[in-house]
């Protein structure tokens, strides 16, 4: 399970870097690689979003674990 968590975290970090590039330089790396509003671009965004949601669950589970 730890390996899956690390993979999810890496994908989330990649998404965060992309958002940082959009915010700082108005440059969307995913769209520049796969094209704007293509199936692959939407799939990448969806995967990053799902990984982020799963990471929230992992974070909450770890916080609950530490309280006990």
PDB file with one MODEL, atoms N, CA, C and O in Angstrom:
MODEL        1
ATOM      1  N   UNK A   1       0.821  -1.201   0.000  1.00  0.00           N
ATOM      2  CA  UNK A   1       0.000   0.000   0.000  1.00  0.00           C
ATOM      3  C   UNK A   1       0.859   1.257   0.000  1.00  0.00           C
ATOM      4  O   UNK A   1       0.478   2.273  -0.581  1.00  0.00           O
ATOM      5  N   UNK A   2       2.001   1.192   0.641  1.00  0.00           N
ATOM      6  CA  UNK A   2       2.873   2.359   0.694  1.00  0.00           C
ATOM      7  C   UNK A   2       3.349   2.773  -0.699  1.00  0.00           C
ATOM      8  O   UNK A   2       3.492   3.964  -0.974  1.00  0.00           O
ATOM      9  N   UNK A   3       3.592   1.808  -1.571  1.00  0.00           N
ATOM     10  CA  UNK A   3       4.022   2.108  -2.935  1.00  0.00           C
ATOM     11  C   UNK A   3       2.917   2.843  -3.695  1.00  0.00           C
ATOM     12  O   UNK A   3       3.192   3.803  -4.414  1.00  0.00           O
ATOM     13  N   UNK A   4       1.686   2.402  -3.539  1.00  0.00           N
ATOM     14  CA  UNK A   4       0.555   3.062  -4.201  1.00  0.00           C
ATOM     15  C   UNK A   4       0.426   4.496  -3.704  1.00  0.00           C
ATOM     16  O   UNK A   4       0.180   5.408  -4.492  1.00  0.00           O
ATOM     17  N   UNK A   5       0.592   4.697  -2.399  1.00  0.00           N
ATOM     18  CA  UNK A   5       0.511   6.039  -1.830  1.00  0.00           C
ATOM     19  C   UNK A   5       1.590   6.950  -2.407  1.00  0.00           C
ATOM     20  O   UNK A   5       1.327   8.118  -2.694  1.00  0.00           O
ATOM     21  N   UNK A   6       2.788   6.429  -2.577  1.00  0.00           N
ATOM     22  CA  UNK A   6       3.878   7.225  -3.141  1.00  0.00           C
ATOM     23  C   UNK A   6       3.597   7.577  -4.600  1.00  0.00           C
ATOM     24  O   UNK A   6       3.873   8.697  -5.029  1.00  0.00           O
ATOM     25  N   UNK A   7       3.056   6.638  -5.358  1.00  0.00           N
ATOM     26  CA  UNK A   7       2.712   6.914  -6.762  1.00  0.00           C
ATOM     27  C   UNK A   7       1.644   7.995  -6.841  1.00  0.00           C
ATOM     28  O   UNK A   7       1.748   8.920  -7.646  1.00  0.00           O
ATOM     29  N   UNK A   8       0.608   7.876  -5.998  1.00  0.00           N
ATOM     30  CA  UNK A   8      -0.441   8.892  -5.966  1.00  0.00           C
ATOM     31  C   UNK A   8       0.122  10.256  -5.596  1.00  0.00           C
ATOM     32  O   UNK A   8      -0.264  11.269  -6.179  1.00  0.00           O
ATOM     33  N   UNK A   9       1.030  10.285  -4.635  1.00  0.00           N
ATOM     34  CA  UNK A   9       1.629  11.548  -4.216  1.00  0.00           C
ATOM     35  C   UNK A   9       2.462  12.169  -5.336  1.00  0.00           C
ATOM     36  O   UNK A   9       2.418  13.383  -5.534  1.00  0.00           O
ATOM     37  N   UNK A  10       3.211  11.359  -6.062  1.00  0.00           N
ATOM     38  CA  UNK A  10       4.015  11.872  -7.180  1.00  0.00           C
ATOM     39  C   UNK A  10       3.113  12.473  -8.254  1.00  0.00           C
ATOM     40  O   UNK A  10       3.409  13.545  -8.782  1.00  0.00           O
ATOM     41  N   UNK A  11       2.014  11.793  -8.581  1.00  0.00           N
ATOM     42  CA  UNK A  11       1.089  12.321  -9.587  1.00  0.00           C
ATOM     43  C   UNK A  11       0.484  13.645  -9.110  1.00  0.00           C
ATOM     44  O   UNK A  11       0.338  14.585  -9.891  1.00  0.00           O
ATOM     45  N   UNK A  12       0.134  13.708  -7.826  1.00  0.00           N
ATOM     46  CA  UNK A  12      -0.414  14.944  -7.279  1.00  0.00           C
ATOM     47  C   UNK A  12       0.616  16.072  -7.320  1.00  0.00           C
ATOM     48  O   UNK A  12       0.265  17.214  -7.617  1.00  0.00           O
ATOM     49  N   UNK A  13       1.862  15.770  -7.030  1.00  0.00           N
ATOM     50  CA  UNK A  13       2.923  16.784  -7.081  1.00  0.00           C
ATOM     51  C   UNK A  13       3.121  17.279  -8.509  1.00  0.00           C
ATOM     52  O   UNK A  13       3.311  18.476  -8.723  1.00  0.00           O
ATOM     53  N   UNK A  14       3.079  16.386  -9.480  1.00  0.00           N
ATOM     54  CA  UNK A  14       3.194  16.792 -10.883  1.00  0.00           C
ATOM     55  C   UNK A  14       2.061  17.740 -11.246  1.00  0.00           C
ATOM     56  O   UNK A  14       2.273  18.745 -11.924  1.00  0.00           O
ATOM     57  N   UNK A  15       0.846  17.412 -10.786  1.00  0.00           N
ATOM     58  CA  UNK A  15      -0.289  18.303 -11.022  1.00  0.00           C
ATOM     59  C   UNK A  15      -0.107  19.659 -10.365  1.00  0.00           C
ATOM     60  O   UNK A  15      -0.457  20.689 -10.940  1.00  0.00           O
ATOM     61  N   UNK A  16       0.443  19.654  -9.156  1.00  0.00           N
ATOM     62  CA  UNK A  16       0.692  20.917  -8.457  1.00  0.00           C
ATOM     63  C   UNK A  16       1.738  21.762  -9.189  1.00  0.00           C
ATOM     64  O   UNK A  16       1.614  22.984  -9.262  1.00  0.00           O
ATOM     65  N   UNK A  17       2.745  21.119  -9.717  1.00  0.00           N
ATOM     66  CA  UNK A  17       3.760  21.849 -10.499  1.00  0.00           C
ATOM     67  C   UNK A  17       3.126  22.452 -11.738  1.00  0.00           C
ATOM     68  O   UNK A  17       3.428  23.590 -12.097  1.00  0.00           O
ATOM     69  N   UNK A  18       2.254  21.708 -12.393  1.00  0.00           N
ATOM     70  CA  UNK A  18       1.563  22.235 -13.574  1.00  0.00           C
ATOM     71  C   UNK A  18       0.735  23.465 -13.193  1.00  0.00           C
ATOM     72  O   UNK A  18       0.758  24.472 -13.900  1.00  0.00           O
ATOM     73  N   UNK A  19       0.001  23.383 -12.074  1.00  0.00           N
ATOM     74  CA  UNK A  19      -0.787  24.533 -11.624  1.00  0.00           C
ATOM     75  C   UNK A  19       0.117  25.718 -11.278  1.00  0.00           C
ATOM     76  O   UNK A  19      -0.237  26.870 -11.528  1.00  0.00           O
ATOM     77  N   UNK A  20       1.274  25.431 -10.708  1.00  0.00           N
ATOM     78  CA  UNK A  20       2.233  26.507 -10.424  1.00  0.00           C
ATOM     79  C   UNK A  20       2.707  27.190 -11.696  1.00  0.00           C
ATOM     80  O   UNK A  20       2.821  28.414 -11.746  1.00  0.00           O
ATOM     81  N   UNK A  21       2.982  26.397 -12.720  1.00  0.00           N
ATOM     82  CA  UNK A  21       3.383  26.974 -14.011  1.00  0.00           C
ATOM     83  C   UNK A  21       2.265  27.819 -14.607  1.00  0.00           C
ATOM     84  O   UNK A  21       2.521  28.872 -15.191  1.00  0.00           O
ATOM     85  N   UNK A  22       1.024  27.357 -14.461  1.00  0.00           N
ATOM     86  CA  UNK A  22      -0.104  28.133 -14.974  1.00  0.00           C
ATOM     87  C   UNK A  22      -0.212  29.459 -14.223  1.00  0.00           C
ATOM     88  O   UNK A  22      -0.409  30.509 -14.834  1.00  0.00           O
ATOM     89  N   UNK A  23      -0.083  29.407 -12.907  1.00  0.00           N
ATOM     90  CA  UNK A  23      -0.224  30.615 -12.100  1.00  0.00           C
ATOM     91  C   UNK A  23       0.908  31.611 -12.284  1.00  0.00           C
ATOM     92  O   UNK A  23       0.673  32.819 -12.331  1.00  0.00           O
ATOM     93  N   UNK A  24       2.123  31.118 -12.389  1.00  0.00           N
ATOM     94  CA  UNK A  24       3.288  32.008 -12.458  1.00  0.00           C
ATOM     95  C   UNK A  24       3.559  32.493 -13.877  1.00  0.00           C
ATOM     96  O   UNK A  24       3.800  33.679 -14.100  1.00  0.00           O
ATOM     97  N   UNK A  25       3.519  31.569 -14.834  1.00  0.00           N
ATOM     98  CA  UNK A  25       3.939  31.916 -16.190  1.00  0.00           C
ATOM     99  C   UNK A  25       2.836  31.785 -17.234  1.00  0.00           C
ATOM    100  O   UNK A  25       3.088  31.967 -18.425  1.00  0.00           O
ATOM    101  N   UNK A  26       1.602  31.467 -16.793  1.00  0.00           N
ATOM    102  CA  UNK A  26       0.487  31.272 -17.716  1.00  0.00           C
ATOM    103  C   UNK A  26       0.847  30.229 -18.782  1.00  0.00           C
ATOM    104  O   UNK A  26       0.540  30.393 -19.963  1.00  0.00           O
ATOM    105  N   UNK A  27       1.511  29.145 -18.330  1.00  0.00           N
ATOM    106  CA  UNK A  27       1.957  28.077 -19.222  1.00  0.00           C
ATOM    107  C   UNK A  27       1.399  26.752 -18.722  1.00  0.00           C
ATOM    108  O   UNK A  27       1.722  26.322 -17.615  1.00  0.00           O
ATOM    109  N   UNK A  28       0.567  26.104 -19.524  1.00  0.00           N
ATOM    110  CA  UNK A  28      -0.029  24.823 -19.177  1.00  0.00           C
ATOM    111  C   UNK A  28       0.792  23.722 -19.844  1.00  0.00           C
ATOM    112  O   UNK A  28       0.668  23.479 -21.045  1.00  0.00           O
ATOM    113  N   UNK A  29       1.626  23.065 -19.054  1.00  0.00           N
ATOM    114  CA  UNK A  29       2.522  22.040 -19.579  1.00  0.00           C
ATOM    115  C   UNK A  29       1.756  20.860 -20.168  1.00  0.00           C
ATOM    116  O   UNK A  29       2.122  20.355 -21.229  1.00  0.00           O
ATOM    117  N   UNK A  30       0.699  20.418 -19.494  1.00  0.00           N
ATOM    118  CA  UNK A  30      -0.083  19.275 -19.984  1.00  0.00           C
ATOM    119  C   UNK A  30      -0.720  19.602 -21.333  1.00  0.00           C
ATOM    120  O   UNK A  30      -0.668  18.796 -22.262  1.00  0.00           O
ATOM    121  N   UNK A  31      -1.318  20.781 -21.437  1.00  0.00           N
ATOM    122  CA  UNK A  31      -1.947  21.173 -22.699  1.00  0.00           C
ATOM    123  C   UNK A  31      -0.915  21.356 -23.803  1.00  0.00           C
ATOM    124  O   UNK A  31      -1.204  21.079 -24.967  1.00  0.00           O
ATOM    125  N   UNK A  32       0.284  21.818 -23.456  1.00  0.00           N
ATOM    126  CA  UNK A  32       1.300  22.003 -24.490  1.00  0.00           C
ATOM    127  C   UNK A  32       1.846  20.663 -24.988  1.00  0.00           C
ATOM    128  O   UNK A  32       2.291  20.565 -26.131  1.00  0.00           O
ATOM    129  N   UNK A  33       1.817  19.636 -24.142  1.00  0.00           N
ATOM    130  CA  UNK A  33       2.297  18.316 -24.558  1.00  0.00           C
ATOM    131  C   UNK A  33       1.218  17.555 -25.324  1.00  0.00           C
ATOM    132  O   UNK A  33       1.487  16.989 -26.384  1.00  0.00           O
ATOM    133  N   UNK A  34      -0.007  17.541 -24.785  1.00  0.00           N
ATOM    134  CA  UNK A  34      -1.066  16.705 -25.355  1.00  0.00           C
ATOM    135  C   UNK A  34      -2.087  17.475 -26.182  1.00  0.00           C
ATOM    136  O   UNK A  34      -2.961  16.865 -26.799  1.00  0.00           O
ATOM    137  N   UNK A  35      -1.996  18.788 -26.207  1.00  0.00           N
ATOM    138  CA  UNK A  35      -2.962  19.601 -26.937  1.00  0.00           C
ATOM    139  C   UNK A  35      -4.034  20.125 -26.006  1.00  0.00           C
ATOM    140  O   UNK A  35      -4.284  19.563 -24.940  1.00  0.00           O
ATOM    141  N   UNK A  36      -4.654  21.198 -26.419  1.00  0.00           N
ATOM    142  CA  UNK A  36      -5.666  21.841 -25.588  1.00  0.00           C
ATOM    143  C   UNK A  36      -7.011  21.138 -25.737  1.00  0.00           C
ATOM    144  O   UNK A  36      -7.497  20.954 -26.853  1.00  0.00           O
ATOM    145  N   UNK A  37      -7.606  20.750 -24.631  1.00  0.00           N
ATOM    146  CA  UNK A  37      -8.944  20.139 -24.562  1.00  0.00           C
ATOM    147  C   UNK A  37      -9.052  18.840 -25.361  1.00  0.00           C
ATOM    148  O   UNK A  37     -10.116  18.544 -25.906  1.00  0.00           O
ATOM    149  N   UNK A  38      -7.977  18.065 -25.440  1.00  0.00           N
ATOM    150  CA  UNK A  38      -8.038  16.758 -26.077  1.00  0.00           C
ATOM    151  C   UNK A  38      -8.444  15.703 -25.052  1.00  0.00           C
ATOM    152  O   UNK A  38      -8.497  15.979 -23.854  1.00  0.00           O
ATOM    153  N   UNK A  39      -8.723  14.522 -25.523  1.00  0.00           N
ATOM    154  CA  UNK A  39      -9.087  13.425 -24.624  1.00  0.00           C
ATOM    155  C   UNK A  39      -7.966  13.153 -23.626  1.00  0.00           C
ATOM    156  O   UNK A  39      -8.225  12.963 -22.437  1.00  0.00           O
ATOM    157  N   UNK A  40      -6.722  13.134 -24.103  1.00  0.00           N
ATOM    158  CA  UNK A  40      -5.588  12.833 -23.227  1.00  0.00           C
ATOM    159  C   UNK A  40      -5.395  13.915 -22.165  1.00  0.00           C
ATOM    160  O   UNK A  40      -5.088  13.606 -21.013  1.00  0.00           O
ATOM    161  N   UNK A  41      -5.573  15.165 -22.542  1.00  0.00           N
ATOM    162  CA  UNK A  41      -5.445  16.261 -21.583  1.00  0.00           C
ATOM    163  C   UNK A  41      -6.500  16.128 -20.495  1.00  0.00           C
ATOM    164  O   UNK A  41      -6.193  16.252 -19.309  1.00  0.00           O
ATOM    165  N   UNK A  42      -7.729  15.880 -20.891  1.00  0.00           N
ATOM    166  CA  UNK A  42      -8.809  15.717 -19.912  1.00  0.00           C
ATOM    167  C   UNK A  42      -8.573  14.492 -19.032  1.00  0.00           C
ATOM    168  O   UNK A  42      -8.879  14.515 -17.840  1.00  0.00           O
ATOM    169  N   UNK A  43      -8.035  13.432 -19.612  1.00  0.00           N
ATOM    170  CA  UNK A  43      -7.745  12.236 -18.840  1.00  0.00           C
ATOM    171  C   UNK A  43      -6.663  12.509 -17.789  1.00  0.00           C
ATOM    172  O   UNK A  43      -6.779  12.069 -16.646  1.00  0.00           O
ATOM    173  N   UNK A  44      -5.618  13.232 -18.177  1.00  0.00           N
ATOM    174  CA  UNK A  44      -4.540  13.575 -17.239  1.00  0.00           C
ATOM    175  C   UNK A  44      -5.099  14.414 -16.095  1.00  0.00           C
ATOM    176  O   UNK A  44      -4.823  14.136 -14.928  1.00  0.00           O
ATOM    177  N   UNK A  45      -5.882  15.439 -16.424  1.00  0.00           N
ATOM    178  CA  UNK A  45      -6.468  16.288 -15.379  1.00  0.00           C
ATOM    179  C   UNK A  45      -7.353  15.468 -14.445  1.00  0.00           C
ATOM    180  O   UNK A  45      -7.340  15.682 -13.233  1.00  0.00           O
ATOM    181  N   UNK A  46      -8.121  14.534 -15.001  1.00  0.00           N
ATOM    182  CA  UNK A  46      -8.998  13.698 -14.192  1.00  0.00           C
ATOM    183  C   UNK A  46      -8.190  12.790 -13.268  1.00  0.00           C
ATOM    184  O   UNK A  46      -8.533  12.640 -12.096  1.00  0.00           O
ATOM    185  N   UNK A  47      -7.137  12.194 -13.778  1.00  0.00           N
ATOM    186  CA  UNK A  47      -6.280  11.320 -12.965  1.00  0.00           C
ATOM    187  C   UNK A  47      -5.637  12.108 -11.831  1.00  0.00           C
ATOM    188  O   UNK A  47      -5.601  11.638 -10.694  1.00  0.00           O
ATOM    189  N   UNK A  48      -5.128  13.305 -12.130  1.00  0.00           N
ATOM    190  CA  UNK A  48      -4.511  14.140 -11.086  1.00  0.00           C
ATOM    191  C   UNK A  48      -5.547  14.503 -10.024  1.00  0.00           C
ATOM    192  O   UNK A  48      -5.248  14.472  -8.830  1.00  0.00           O
ATOM    193  N   UNK A  49      -6.754  14.845 -10.451  1.00  0.00           N
ATOM    194  CA  UNK A  49      -7.812  15.186  -9.500  1.00  0.00           C
ATOM    195  C   UNK A  49      -8.182  14.015  -8.611  1.00  0.00           C
ATOM    196  O   UNK A  49      -8.355  14.183  -7.404  1.00  0.00           O
ATOM    197  N   UNK A  50      -8.305  12.839  -9.189  1.00  0.00           N
ATOM    198  CA  UNK A  50      -8.631  11.645  -8.406  1.00  0.00           C
ATOM    199  C   UNK A  50      -7.511  11.334  -7.418  1.00  0.00           C
ATOM    200  O   UNK A  50      -7.776  10.982  -6.268  1.00  0.00           O
ATOM    201  N   UNK A  51      -6.267  11.462  -7.861  1.00  0.00           N
ATOM    202  CA  UNK A  51      -5.136  11.223  -6.960  1.00  0.00           C
ATOM    203  C   UNK A  51      -5.139  12.219  -5.802  1.00  0.00           C
ATOM    204  O   UNK A  51      -4.839  11.855  -4.665  1.00  0.00           O
ATOM    205  N   UNK A  52      -5.475  13.458  -6.089  1.00  0.00           N
ATOM    206  CA  UNK A  52      -5.554  14.458  -5.032  1.00  0.00           C
ATOM    207  C   UNK A  52      -6.623  14.119  -4.012  1.00  0.00           C
ATOM    208  O   UNK A  52      -6.402  14.267  -2.810  1.00  0.00           O
ATOM    209  N   UNK A  53      -7.773  13.668  -4.472  1.00  0.00           N
ATOM    210  CA  UNK A  53      -8.863  13.288  -3.559  1.00  0.00           C
ATOM    211  C   UNK A  53      -8.451  12.085  -2.714  1.00  0.00           C
ATOM    212  O   UNK A  53      -8.715  12.054  -1.512  1.00  0.00           O
ATOM    213  N   UNK A  54      -7.812  11.106  -3.326  1.00  0.00           N
ATOM    214  CA  UNK A  54      -7.344   9.941  -2.575  1.00  0.00           C
ATOM    215  C   UNK A  54      -6.306  10.356  -1.546  1.00  0.00           C
ATOM    216  O   UNK A  54      -6.301   9.836  -0.431  1.00  0.00           O
ATOM    217  N   UNK A  55      -5.422  11.293  -1.905  1.00  0.00           N
ATOM    218  CA  UNK A  55      -4.414  11.776  -0.958  1.00  0.00           C
ATOM    219  C   UNK A  55      -5.053  12.469   0.239  1.00  0.00           C
ATOM    220  O   UNK A  55      -4.525  12.389   1.348  1.00  0.00           O
ATOM    221  N   UNK A  56      -6.177  13.146   0.034  1.00  0.00           N
ATOM    222  CA  UNK A  56      -6.887  13.750   1.163  1.00  0.00           C
ATOM    223  C   UNK A  56      -7.336  12.640   2.121  1.00  0.00           C
ATOM    224  O   UNK A  56      -7.184  12.768   3.336  1.00  0.00           O
ATOM    225  N   UNK A  57      -7.883  11.563   1.576  1.00  0.00           N
ATOM    226  CA  UNK A  57      -8.287  10.434   2.409  1.00  0.00           C
ATOM    227  C   UNK A  57      -7.125   9.816   3.157  1.00  0.00           C
ATOM    228  O   UNK A  57      -7.251   9.469   4.332  1.00  0.00           O
ATOM    229  N   UNK A  58      -5.985   9.675   2.478  1.00  0.00           N
ATOM    230  CA  UNK A  58      -4.789   9.120   3.121  1.00  0.00           C
ATOM    231  C   UNK A  58      -4.332  10.040   4.245  1.00  0.00           C
ATOM    232  O   UNK A  58      -3.970   9.563   5.321  1.00  0.00           O
ATOM    233  N   UNK A  59      -4.343  11.342   4.015  1.00  0.00           N
ATOM    234  CA  UNK A  59      -3.948  12.307   5.039  1.00  0.00           C
ATOM    235  C   UNK A  59      -4.858  12.210   6.256  1.00  0.00           C
ATOM    236  O   UNK A  59      -4.381  12.184   7.391  1.00  0.00           O
ATOM    237  N   UNK A  60      -6.156  12.156   6.026  1.00  0.00           N
ATOM    238  CA  UNK A  60      -7.104  12.067   7.140  1.00  0.00           C
ATOM    239  C   UNK A  60      -6.917  10.768   7.914  1.00  0.00           C
ATOM    240  O   UNK A  60      -7.022  10.763   9.140  1.00  0.00           O
ATOM    241  N   UNK A  61      -6.643   9.669   7.220  1.00  0.00           N
ATOM    242  CA  UNK A  61      -6.416   8.383   7.881  1.00  0.00           C
ATOM    243  C   UNK A  61      -5.179   8.452   8.769  1.00  0.00           C
ATOM    244  O   UNK A  61      -5.179   7.913   9.875  1.00  0.00           O
ATOM    245  N   UNK A  62      -4.119   9.116   8.288  1.00  0.00           N
ATOM    246  CA  UNK A  62      -2.903   9.252   9.076  1.00  0.00           C
ATOM    247  C   UNK A  62      -3.126  10.162  10.276  1.00  0.00           C
ATOM    248  O   UNK A  62      -2.576   9.910  11.348  1.00  0.00           O
ATOM    249  N   UNK A  63      -3.917  11.206  10.118  1.00  0.00           N
ATOM    250  CA  UNK A  63      -4.208  12.085  11.241  1.00  0.00           C
ATOM    251  C   UNK A  63      -5.019  11.362  12.297  1.00  0.00           C
ATOM    252  O   UNK A  63      -4.764  11.537  13.489  1.00  0.00           O
ATOM    253  N   UNK A  64      -5.995  10.550  11.893  1.00  0.00           N
ATOM    254  CA  UNK A  64      -6.787   9.772  12.839  1.00  0.00           C
ATOM    255  C   UNK A  64      -5.909   8.741  13.551  1.00  0.00           C
ATOM    256  O   UNK A  64      -6.085   8.487  14.742  1.00  0.00           O
ATOM    257  N   UNK A  65      -4.981   8.162  12.831  1.00  0.00           N
ATOM    258  CA  UNK A  65      -4.097   7.144  13.399  1.00  0.00           C
ATOM    259  C   UNK A  65      -3.222   7.758  14.474  1.00  0.00           C
ATOM    260  O   UNK A  65      -3.017   7.143  15.521  1.00  0.00           O
ATOM    261  N   UNK A  66      -2.698   8.959  14.243  1.00  0.00           N
ATOM    262  CA  UNK A  66      -1.790   9.600  15.197  1.00  0.00           C
ATOM    263  C   UNK A  66      -2.501  10.024  16.467  1.00  0.00           C
ATOM    264  O   UNK A  66      -1.875  10.090  17.525  1.00  0.00           O
ATOM    265  N   UNK A  67      -3.810  10.317  16.388  1.00  0.00           N
ATOM    266  CA  UNK A  67      -4.560  10.750  17.562  1.00  0.00           C
ATOM    267  C   UNK A  67      -4.734   9.622  18.576  1.00  0.00           C
ATOM    268  O   UNK A  67      -4.786   9.874  19.780  1.00  0.00           O
ATOM    269  N   UNK A  68      -4.822   8.392  18.103  1.00  0.00           N
ATOM    270  CA  UNK A  68      -5.083   7.266  19.019  1.00  0.00           C
ATOM    271  C   UNK A  68      -3.905   6.934  19.877  1.00  0.00           C
ATOM    272  O   UNK A  68      -3.975   6.014  20.692  1.00  0.00           O
TER     273      UNK A  68
ENDMDL
END
